[in-house]
Amino acid sequence: MSPIRVVLAEDGALLREGLAGLLRRFGFEVAEAVGDAEALVEAVAAHGPDLVVTDIRMPPDFGDEGLRAAVRLRRERPGLPVVALSQYVESSYAAELLDSHDGRGIGYVLKERVVDVADFADTLRRVHRGGTVIDPAVVRQLVRRRGTLLERLSEREREVLALLAEGRSNSRIARDLVISEPTVGKHIGNILAKLDLPPEGTDVDRRVMAVLTYLRERPE
């Protein structure tokens, strides 16, 4: 199997080289590692990578340049898997990125999580396969933003949905919450019904839609 080809964007030279080395160690191919958002767009055009990993705050203004580049790339190349790295929990950035394409193939990871390198590499592979992975710290912040849809859910259902948003499988949720896997399935069915999600589509599609509904909720 061919290695996953990655374009990496990070303005800090030491962190950029460290991430590039980490990716290579776990079997990824780093097509190019760049230091700003414009170079990121150019590198993607030049290499046509399988995955983009980008910082959110990048030169020249250190605002949302990396985010805007990622959204632009997703618009120009629908389905291009993107993992955004952030120093802080900035939930508005997560929501905006999730609005691109259909929410598949998106990751939002805090840089401090990169210390668990095996987990980070697994996150990249899951996003490359089309998964949606949101950092637990972002999820914990967003769970406090309970709009009218989320208020329909019980406390246990919100816990299950939060774990879904972290990319957990039914079996993992069952272990984490110390409940049976059939019970997890029942909670997920209730969540899908209470969020008024359409019955058509695959179970995976509806789970992703539930996560997107969860992450897009705003305070009233």
C-alpha positions as CSV (number, residue, x, y, z in Angstrom):
1,M,0.0,0.0,0.0
2,S,1.3,3.4,-0.9
3,P,2.0,5.8,2.0
4,I,-0.3,8.7,2.6
5,R,1.1,11.8,1.0
6,V,0.9,14.9,3.2
7,V,1.4,18.6,2.7
8,L,2.3,20.2,6.1
9,A,1.9,23.9,7.0
10,E,3.3,25.2,10.2
11,D,5.0,28.6,10.7
12,G,7.3,27.5,13.5
13,A,10.4,26.0,11.9
14,L,11.2,23.7,14.8
15,L,7.7,22.4,15.2
16,R,7.4,22.0,11.4
17,E,10.5,19.9,11.2
18,G,9.4,17.9,14.3
19,L,6.0,17.2,12.8
20,A,7.5,16.2,9.4
21,G,9.9,13.8,11.2
22,L,7.1,12.4,13.2
23,L,5.0,11.8,10.1
24,R,7.8,10.0,8.3
25,R,8.4,7.8,11.3
26,F,4.8,6.6,11.2
27,G,4.9,5.8,7.5
28,F,3.6,9.0,5.9
29,E,5.2,10.7,3.0
30,V,5.7,14.4,3.5
31,A,5.5,15.9,0.0
32,E,6.3,19.4,1.3
33,A,6.4,21.3,4.6
34,V,5.8,25.0,4.3
35,G,5.6,28.0,6.7
36,D,2.6,30.1,5.5
37,A,-0.9,29.8,4.1
38,E,-0.1,31.0,0.6
39,A,2.7,28.4,0.3
40,L,0.3,25.8,1.5
41,V,-2.1,26.5,-1.3
42,E,0.8,26.4,-3.8
43,A,2.1,23.2,-2.4
44,V,-1.2,21.5,-2.6
45,A,-1.6,22.6,-6.2
46,A,1.9,21.3,-7.0
47,H,1.7,17.9,-5.2
48,G,-2.0,16.9,-5.1
49,P,-1.6,15.4,-1.6
50,D,-3.8,12.8,0.1
51,L,-4.0,14.9,3.3
52,V,-3.3,18.4,4.5
53,V,-2.1,19.2,8.0
54,T,-2.1,22.9,8.8
55,D,-1.8,25.3,11.6
56,I,-4.7,27.8,12.0
57,R,-2.8,30.9,12.9
58,M,-0.1,31.6,10.3
59,P,1.8,34.6,8.8
60,P,1.4,37.4,8.0
61,D,-1.2,38.4,10.5
62,F,-1.3,35.2,12.6
63,G,-5.1,35.3,12.5
64,D,-7.1,32.6,10.7
65,E,-4.9,32.4,7.6
66,G,-4.4,28.7,7.9
67,L,-8.1,28.1,8.4
68,R,-9.1,30.2,5.4
69,A,-6.6,28.4,3.3
70,A,-8.0,25.1,4.4
71,V,-11.6,26.1,3.6
72,R,-10.4,27.4,0.2
73,L,-8.7,24.1,-0.5
74,R,-11.8,22.1,0.5
75,R,-13.9,24.3,-1.8
76,E,-11.5,23.8,-4.7
77,R,-10.9,20.1,-4.0
78,P,-14.0,18.7,-2.4
79,G,-13.2,15.9,-0.1
80,L,-9.6,16.8,0.4
81,P,-8.9,15.5,4.0
82,V,-7.7,18.4,6.3
83,V,-6.4,18.3,9.8
84,A,-6.3,21.7,11.5
85,L,-3.9,22.3,14.4
86,S,-4.6,25.0,17.0
87,Q,-2.8,26.3,20.1
88,Y,-6.2,27.2,21.7
89,V,-9.8,26.0,21.8
90,E,-11.4,28.2,19.2
91,S,-14.8,26.6,18.5
92,S,-15.8,29.1,15.8
93,Y,-12.9,27.9,13.7
94,A,-14.0,24.3,14.2
95,A,-17.6,25.1,13.1
96,E,-16.4,27.0,10.0
97,L,-14.2,24.3,8.9
98,L,-16.9,21.7,9.4
99,D,-19.1,23.7,7.1
100,S,-16.8,22.9,4.2
101,H,-17.9,20.1,1.9
102,D,-20.0,17.6,3.9
103,G,-17.9,17.5,7.1
104,R,-16.1,14.3,6.2
105,G,-12.4,14.1,6.2
106,I,-11.9,16.9,8.8
107,G,-9.9,17.0,12.0
108,Y,-9.5,19.7,14.6
109,V,-6.6,18.9,17.0
110,L,-5.0,21.0,19.8
111,K,-1.2,21.0,19.4
112,E,-0.7,19.8,22.9
113,R,-2.3,16.5,21.8
114,V,0.6,15.9,19.4
115,V,2.7,14.7,22.4
116,D,0.8,11.4,22.1
117,V,2.3,10.7,18.7
118,A,0.7,7.3,18.1
119,D,-2.7,8.8,18.7
120,F,-2.0,11.7,16.5
121,A,-0.9,9.5,13.7
122,D,-4.1,7.4,14.1
123,T,-6.1,10.6,13.9
124,L,-4.5,11.5,10.6
125,R,-5.3,8.1,9.2
126,R,-8.9,8.3,10.3
127,V,-9.3,11.7,8.7
128,H,-7.7,10.4,5.6
129,R,-10.3,7.7,5.5
130,G,-13.0,10.3,5.6
131,G,-13.6,10.4,9.4
132,T,-14.4,13.5,11.4
133,V,-12.2,13.9,14.5
134,I,-12.7,16.8,16.9
135,D,-10.4,17.3,19.9
136,P,-12.1,16.4,23.2
137,A,-11.2,19.8,24.7
138,V,-13.2,21.4,21.8
139,V,-16.0,19.0,22.4
140,R,-16.1,19.8,26.1
141,Q,-16.4,23.5,25.4
142,L,-19.1,23.0,22.8
143,V,-21.2,20.8,25.0
144,R,-21.8,23.8,27.2
145,R,-23.3,25.6,24.2
146,R,-26.7,23.9,24.3
147,G,-29.1,25.3,21.7
148,T,-32.7,24.2,21.4
149,L,-31.9,21.0,19.5
150,L,-29.4,19.7,22.0
151,E,-31.8,20.6,24.9
152,R,-34.0,17.8,23.5
153,L,-31.4,15.2,24.6
154,S,-31.0,13.6,28.0
155,E,-27.8,14.0,29.9
156,R,-26.7,10.5,28.9
157,E,-27.6,11.2,25.2
158,R,-25.4,14.3,25.3
159,E,-22.6,12.2,26.7
160,V,-22.9,9.7,23.9
161,L,-23.1,12.4,21.3
162,A,-20.0,14.1,22.7
163,L,-18.1,10.8,22.4
164,L,-19.4,10.4,18.8
165,A,-17.9,13.8,18.1
166,E,-14.6,12.6,19.4
167,G,-14.7,9.9,16.7
168,R,-15.4,7.0,19.2
169,S,-16.9,3.7,18.0
170,N,-20.0,2.2,19.6
171,S,-17.8,-0.4,21.4
172,R,-15.4,2.3,22.7
173,I,-18.4,4.5,23.9
174,A,-19.8,1.4,25.7
175,R,-16.4,0.9,27.5
176,D,-16.0,4.6,28.4
177,L,-19.5,4.9,29.8
178,V,-19.6,1.4,31.3
179,I,-22.8,0.5,29.5
180,S,-23.6,-2.3,27.0
181,E,-23.1,-1.8,23.3
182,P,-26.8,-2.4,22.5
183,T,-27.6,0.4,25.0
184,V,-25.2,2.7,23.1
185,G,-27.0,1.8,19.9
186,K,-30.4,2.7,21.5
187,H,-29.0,6.1,22.7
188,I,-27.7,6.8,19.2
189,G,-31.1,6.0,17.7
190,N,-32.8,8.3,20.1
191,I,-30.3,11.1,19.3
192,L,-30.9,10.8,15.6
193,A,-34.6,10.9,16.1
194,K,-34.6,13.9,18.5
195,L,-32.3,15.9,16.2
196,D,-34.8,15.5,13.4
197,L,-32.3,13.9,11.1
198,P,-33.8,12.4,7.9
199,P,-34.3,8.6,7.9
200,E,-32.7,8.1,4.5
201,G,-28.9,7.6,4.1
202,T,-26.5,5.3,5.7
203,D,-25.9,5.0,9.5
204,V,-22.5,6.5,9.0
205,D,-24.0,9.5,7.1
206,R,-26.5,10.1,9.9
207,R,-23.9,9.8,12.6
208,V,-21.8,12.5,10.9
209,M,-24.9,14.7,10.5
210,A,-25.6,14.3,14.3
211,V,-22.0,15.4,15.1
212,L,-22.2,18.4,12.7
213,T,-25.5,19.4,14.3
214,Y,-23.9,19.2,17.7
215,L,-20.8,21.2,16.8
216,R,-22.7,23.9,15.0
217,E,-25.0,24.7,17.8
218,R,-24.7,28.3,19.2
219,P,-25.9,29.9,22.4
220,E,-29.2,31.6,22.1
